[in-house]
Amino acid sequence: MPDDVADLTSDDRPAHGRSGPEPEPPHGFRARVHRIFHAHPVLSLSTKIVVGVVGTLVTVVGVVMLVTPGPAFVLIPLGLAILATEFAFAKRWLHWARVQAEKAQQRAAALDPAVRRRRLLLTGVAVLAVVALVAVYVAVFDWPHFAVGGWNVLQDIAAWVPELPGM
């Protein structure tokens, strides 16, 4: 047996089959807070549960905002950042999202200004066309039943919601 291996005691051996010295624990405010919240097993579990629930809720609300009005592209990374404080999978997803955002930013910067203006103009025309079609539909056929019923339910919940025009 080589001398350097024979001289290793159980305390000097790398943990978990890793080679080399143990990494130095992180320093700073975040590291101190993390150590405090993980000092006791019950507090550690509570912290993981709270971070998991809050981070998941923020991320899910962001995903819902992909199809509804709202700052989805702010809430999804925020939820992942909250989850990343405790979970490695969220750190990987957050890193992937950052890389994709940087690629999108580079593609947008490389886009020809004439193409960008044309896309903005076409998007504006499409939005105006949809608004006009909805207005014509309501003028010709009146409000659809599901819209009136839904609006009435909303008025029952919040009294400040106004009546539909023409109702």
N, C-alpha and C positions, 0 to 999 in steps of 0.2 A: 504494500500500500504506500502511495507517495506520502512524503512527510507533510505536505500542506493539507492533505485530506485527513490524515491521522490527527493533526493538531486541532481540527475543528471540534468544538464542543457543540452540544445541542443548542446552546444560546447563539452561537455564531453562524449556524446554518441558515441559508435563505429560507424564508417562509413560503409555503405553497409551491415548492419546486422552482421558484424564481432564482435566477443567478444574479449575483451582484449585491451590493448593499441595499438595505431597505430605503425606499424613498423617504425624504424628510417630510414630516407632516406640514401641510400648508399653514402659513401664518397670516395674521390680519384679522380684521373684525369679523368677516364672514366665517372664517375658520373657527374663531373662538365661539361664536354663536352656535355653529354646527356642533362643536364639541359639547357645549352646555346642553343642547337639546338631545344629545345622544349619550349623556353621562349615565343614565339609568335605563334599563330595558323597557320599563313601562312608558317613560317619557319618550324614548326613541320610537316605540310603536305608535304612540299617540301622534308624534310629529309626522311620521310617515303617513298615517291615516289622514290627518288634516291637510297635509301638502298634497296627497293624492286626490282627495275630494275637491279641494279648491282648484288645483291645477286642471283636473278633469272638467270641472264645471266651466272654467274660463275657456278651455279649449273647445268644449262642445258648443258653448255660446258662439264662439268664433266660427265654428263650422256651420252653425245655423245661419250666421250672418253672411255666408257665401251666397245664399239664395234669398236673403232678406236684406233690407237696408241696414247698414252698420259697418263699423270698422273691423271687418273680419281679418284683414291682413295685419292688424295690430294685436287683436286678441289671441289669435292662434299662436304666434310666437311668444306672447306673454304667458299663455297657459303652459306652453312647452318649457319656458324658462322657469316657471314655478315648479313644474314636475322635475326638471333637470337638477334642482337642488337636492333631490333625494334618489332619483332613479336614473340609471345609466342609459336605458333605452331612450329616454327623453333627451338626454345630451346628444345621442347620435342623431335623433330626428331633428333637433334644433340645429345641429351642425349642417345636416343635409339641407334644411330649409334656408340657412344662411348662404350656402353655396349656390342654391337655385336662385335666390334673390340677387346675388352678385351676377350670375349669368344673365338673368333677365335685365338687370340694369345695364350690362355691357351691350346686350342686343338692342335695347332701347336707345342707348347713346349712339350706336352704329347705324341706326335707322335713318334713312334719307329724310330730311325735313319735309320734302314734298309728299312723300308717302305718308308721313305722320299726319300732315294737314289733311290729306285726302281721307284717311281713316277717321279722323275726328269729324270731318264734314259728313261722311257717310253714316257714322254713328248718330250724329245729331238729326240727320234726315230720317233715319229709321225710328228714332224715338218720337219725333214729331208725327210720323205716319201712324204709329201705334196709338198715340194720344188722339189723333184725329179719327181713326177708326173706332175707338172706344166711344168718343163723343157722338159720332154719327149713330152708332148702335143704340146708345142710351136715348138719343133724340127720336129715333124711329121706333124702337121696340120697348122703351121705358126700362127702368132698372130691372135686372134679373131677380127672380124670387130669392135665390140664395144670398144675393147681395143685400137685399132689404131685410131678410131675416137675420143675417149676421150683423147688420148695422143696428137692428133693434136690440139684439143681445148686447152689443157693445154699449148702447145707450142705457140699458138696464144696469150695467156694471158701473159706467161712468156717466153721471148725469150731465156733465159739461159738454158731451159730444153733441154737435148740432144735428138738426134734421137733414135728411138728404134733400138736395134741390128738387123741387117739383113734387114733393111728397106732402 
